[in-house]
Amino acid sequence: MPVDTEVLQVFTPDYWQEACRHLVAKDRVMKRLIPQFGDACLQTRGDAFTTLARSIVGQQISVKSAQAVWARFAKLPRKMTPANVLKLKVDDMRAAGLSARKIEYLCDLALHFDAGSVHVKSWESMEDEAIIAELVAIRGIGRWTAEMFLIFHLMRPNVLPLDDLGLLNGISQNYFSGDPVSRSEAREVAAAWAPYCSVATWYIWRSLDPIPVDY
């Protein structure tokens, strides 16, 4: 019996080198950080539905636990599509390690994609805030998840996720000698990063954890 294997391409942003030059010229911390990580840069793989499903599975559990649950869940459908997820049995999803709430969230996500109520094909031409508005209408997806999606899947260059504790902690460590920072202070620091806040955020994350997160 043939095995249905998917080959996932990896994409990197075409603006990355230009962004790095801009940030090195504009910001003293970026001038120090960026050379430390060589050619490493943001990458995206998979499709929109899978990326969002993984973000739901990973909510409020450790990265290791999330990977284990996702590995079990991903084996249930022959292929990870909205229609196939909607056909799954709740008992099988629970056995994979998903809570009742996460099962509800995944089914709502699949319903939105299957019904076409999210405009996936239009996202490339839509503004960031318009995409966020579509995504947060799905149960289990808040602004932070939507912003991670903009950065890691759509590779939007100028997203500043002020709800992200890692970003605030990284700004604290790199710009304020470890003193706590407010969202307004973080926004002031990031003024020099525009129009490449996503890239600067990625390097701030790397300063805390050199191993990039994959979505």
ROMIKOL-264556 format. One line per field, with one value per residue (C-alpha): z, x, y; residue in three letters. Coordinates in nm, 4 decimals. Layout:
BEGIN
c3 [Z, ...]
c1 [X, ...]
c2 [Y, ...]
code [ala, ...]
//
This chain:
BEGIN
c3 [0.0000, -0.0985, 0.1858, 0.1561, 0.2265, 0.1874, 0.0922, 0.2644, 0.1031, 0.3218, 0.2337, 0.3566, 0.3199, 0.0228, 0.2315, 0.5023, 0.3919, 0.3275, 0.6702, 0.8410, 0.6757, 0.7877, 1.1470, 1.1814, 1.0614, 1.2857, 1.6134, 1.8340, 1.9784, 1.6347, 1.5192, 1.7917, 1.7658, 1.3946, 1.3144, 1.5905, 1.3968, 1.0542, 0.7728, 0.9996, 0.9267, 0.9496, 0.7725, 0.6964, 0.5905, 0.5665, 0.4982, 0.6769, 0.8290, 0.9642, 1.1102, 1.2977, 1.4113, 1.5565, 1.7404, 1.9021, 2.0005, 2.1605, 2.3768, 2.7500, 2.7331, 2.6928, 2.3496, 2.4098, 2.5126, 2.2170, 1.9742, 2.1238, 2.1083, 1.7556, 1.6384, 1.7660, 1.6337, 1.2892, 1.2388, 1.2674, 0.9302, 0.6126, 0.5246, 0.7456, 0.5797, 0.7297, 0.5797, 0.7162, 1.0660, 1.0697, 1.0031, 1.3035, 1.6075, 1.9311, 2.1210, 1.8867, 1.9305, 2.3082, 2.2926, 2.1078, 2.4150, 2.3180, 2.5774, 2.5098, 2.4619, 2.2115, 2.0165, 2.0000, 1.8840, 1.6148, 1.4855, 1.4751, 1.2854, 1.0388, 0.9956, 0.9172, 0.6557, 0.5087, 0.4783, 0.3199, 0.5894, 0.6055, 0.2823, 0.2565, -0.1090, -0.0422, 0.2536, 0.0419, -0.0592, 0.2752, 0.5503, 0.8676, 1.0850, 0.8440, 0.8620, 1.2415, 1.2521, 1.0479, 1.2616, 1.6049, 1.4998, 1.5244, 1.8713, 2.0386, 1.8322, 1.9994, 1.8809, 1.9848, 1.7815, 1.4844, 1.5063, 1.5236, 1.2118, 1.0332, 1.1217, 1.0792, 0.8012, 0.5939, 0.6783, 0.7146, 0.7750, 1.0202, 1.2984, 1.6574, 1.8960, 2.2165, 2.3919, 2.3539, 2.6850, 2.5083, 2.3124, 2.6250, 2.8187, 2.5348, 2.5124, 2.8903, 2.8759, 2.5701, 2.6162, 2.9849, 3.1723, 3.2825, 3.4244, 3.3465, 3.0400, 2.9581, 2.6239, 2.5560, 2.6253, 2.3959, 2.1268, 2.1620, 2.1180, 1.8133, 1.6430, 1.5033, 1.3721, 1.1320, 0.8668, 0.9802, 1.3306, 1.2589, 1.1771, 1.4862, 1.6997, 1.5569, 1.6604, 2.0065, 2.0464, 1.9302, 2.1989, 2.4559, 2.2748, 1.9865, 1.8420, 1.6115, 1.6640, 1.3704, 1.2900]
c1 [0.0000, 0.1530, 0.2420, 0.1110, 0.4218, 0.4304, 0.7479, 0.7371, 0.9336, 1.1124, 1.0852, 1.2917, 1.2049, 1.3540, 1.3833, 1.6077, 1.9464, 1.8052, 1.6378, 1.9637, 2.1508, 1.8796, 1.8772, 2.2579, 2.2676, 1.9826, 2.0207, 2.3270, 2.1905, 2.1080, 2.4583, 2.5914, 2.3311, 2.2869, 2.6484, 2.6316, 2.3865, 2.5469, 2.3133, 2.0324, 1.6989, 1.3228, 1.1810, 0.8306, 0.7033, 0.3718, 0.0405, -0.1809, -0.4194, -0.1410, 0.0461, -0.2630, -0.3559, -0.0067, -0.0373, -0.3625, -0.2156, 0.0835, -0.1129, -0.0278, 0.1981, 0.5739, 0.7361, 0.8319, 0.4782, 0.3328, 0.5583, 0.4567, 0.0836, 0.1120, 0.3008, 0.0173, -0.2586, -0.0978, -0.1134, -0.4937, -0.5946, -0.4434, -0.3520, -0.3810, -0.6694, -0.9727, -1.2154, -1.0177, -0.9959, -1.3739, -1.4130, -1.2034, -1.3608, -1.3475, -1.2303, -0.9337, -0.8399, -0.8639, -0.6429, -0.3807, -0.3594, -0.5891, -0.8150, -1.1866, -1.1331, -0.8502, -1.0632, -1.3373, -1.0814, -0.9373, -1.2850, -1.3781, -1.0564, -1.1356, -1.4928, -1.3712, -1.1263, -1.3681, -1.6483, -1.4192, -1.4896, -1.1179, -0.9867, -0.6599, -0.6001, -0.6523, -0.4161, -0.1146, -0.2840, -0.4541, -0.3264, -0.1908, -0.4773, -0.7399, -0.5845, -0.5649, -0.9359, -1.0225, -0.8074, -0.9233, -1.2823, -1.1784, -1.2140, -0.8791, -0.6900, -0.6026, -0.3990, -0.0657, -0.1299, -0.2402, 0.0772, 0.2937, 0.1135, 0.1886, 0.5570, 0.6179, 0.3768, 0.3106, 0.6558, 0.5241, 0.8248, 0.6885, 0.4975, 0.5667, 0.4081, 0.3867, 0.1944, 0.4960, 0.6784, 0.9966, 1.0129, 0.9603, 1.2152, 1.4662, 1.4229, 1.4671, 1.7920, 1.9389, 1.8296, 1.7460, 2.0097, 1.7431, 1.4994, 1.1304, 0.9936, 0.6436, 0.4738, 0.5171, 0.8925, 0.9167, 0.7323, 0.9799, 1.2746, 1.1089, 1.0611, 1.4143, 1.3327, 1.0526, 0.9773, 1.1425, 1.0064, 0.9535, 1.3230, 1.4391, 1.1969, 1.3433, 1.6934, 1.5726, 1.4302, 1.7633, 1.9440, 1.7411, 1.7406, 1.9866, 1.7803, 1.5075, 1.1477, 0.9917, 0.6212]
c2 [0.0000, 0.3340, 0.5680, 0.9218, 1.1271, 1.5020, 1.6850, 2.0223, 2.3008, 2.5504, 2.9176, 3.2120, 3.5828, 3.7661, 4.0850, 3.9351, 4.0713, 4.4177, 4.4093, 4.3109, 4.5978, 4.8419, 4.7145, 4.7125, 5.0747, 5.1935, 5.0030, 4.9407, 4.6131, 4.4746, 4.5721, 4.3409, 4.0611, 4.0014, 3.8973, 3.6327, 3.4161, 3.3949, 3.2938, 3.1700, 3.3349, 3.2982, 2.9940, 2.8736, 2.5340, 2.3527, 2.5220, 2.7718, 2.5182, 2.2972, 2.5958, 2.7175, 2.3659, 2.3224, 2.6534, 2.5360, 2.1991, 2.3748, 2.6178, 2.6149, 2.3088, 2.2714, 2.2567, 1.8921, 1.7957, 1.9852, 1.7982, 1.4638, 1.5397, 1.6771, 1.3664, 1.1441, 1.3695, 1.4077, 1.0296, 1.0241, 1.1742, 1.0300, 1.3877, 1.6977, 1.8834, 2.0596, 1.8071, 1.5123, 1.6624, 1.7086, 1.3343, 1.2303, 1.0663, 1.2644, 0.9543, 0.9139, 1.2800, 1.2465, 0.9370, 1.1445, 1.3669, 1.6546, 1.8148, 1.8582, 2.2323, 2.1882, 1.9411, 2.2072, 2.4642, 2.2354, 2.1519, 2.5214, 2.5938, 2.3143, 2.4427, 2.7952, 2.6653, 2.4094, 2.6679, 2.9259, 3.1829, 3.2616, 3.4101, 3.2184, 3.3019, 3.6727, 3.6964, 3.7880, 4.1133, 4.1875, 4.4170, 4.2571, 4.3823, 4.2484, 3.9016, 3.9209, 4.0108, 3.6997, 3.4725, 3.5904, 3.5111, 3.1429, 2.9924, 2.9335, 3.1914, 3.5210, 3.8149, 3.6599, 3.3430, 3.5535, 3.7624, 3.4482, 3.3286, 3.6557, 3.6231, 3.2513, 3.1570, 3.4678, 3.6088, 3.9630, 4.1902, 4.4462, 4.2654, 4.3742, 4.1188, 4.3232, 4.0424, 3.8144, 3.7677, 3.6574, 3.9821, 4.1945, 3.9885, 4.0147, 4.3921, 4.4091, 4.2088, 4.3812, 4.7426, 4.7961, 4.5890, 4.3423, 4.5992, 4.5288, 4.7074, 4.8253, 4.7808, 5.1535, 5.1308, 4.8288, 5.0242, 5.3113, 5.0737, 4.9185, 5.2562, 5.2178, 4.8690, 4.9655, 4.8527, 4.5275, 4.4665, 4.0954, 4.0525, 4.2407, 4.0383, 3.7177, 3.8275, 3.9306, 3.5788, 3.4334, 3.6318, 3.4346, 3.0992, 3.0500, 2.7613, 2.8997, 2.7923, 2.6067, 2.6382]
code [met, pro, val, asp, thr, glu, val, leu, gln, val, phe, thr, pro, asp, tyr, trp, gln, glu, ala, cys, arg, his, leu, val, ala, lys, asp, arg, val, met, lys, arg, leu, ile, pro, gln, phe, gly, asp, ala, cys, leu, gln, thr, arg, gly, asp, ala, phe, thr, thr, leu, ala, arg, ser, ile, val, gly, gln, gln, ile, ser, val, lys, ser, ala, gln, ala, val, trp, ala, arg, phe, ala, lys, leu, pro, arg, lys, met, thr, pro, ala, asn, val, leu, lys, leu, lys, val, asp, asp, met, arg, ala, ala, gly, leu, ser, ala, arg, lys, ile, glu, tyr, leu, cys, asp, leu, ala, leu, his, phe, asp, ala, gly, ser, val, his, val, lys, ser, trp, glu, ser, met, glu, asp, glu, ala, ile, ile, ala, glu, leu, val, ala, ile, arg, gly, ile, gly, arg, trp, thr, ala, glu, met, phe, leu, ile, phe, his, leu, met, arg, pro, asn, val, leu, pro, leu, asp, asp, leu, gly, leu, leu, asn, gly, ile, ser, gln, asn, tyr, phe, ser, gly, asp, pro, val, ser, arg, ser, glu, ala, arg, glu, val, ala, ala, ala, trp, ala, pro, tyr, cys, ser, val, ala, thr, trp, tyr, ile, trp, arg, ser, leu, asp, pro, ile, pro, val, asp, tyr]
//
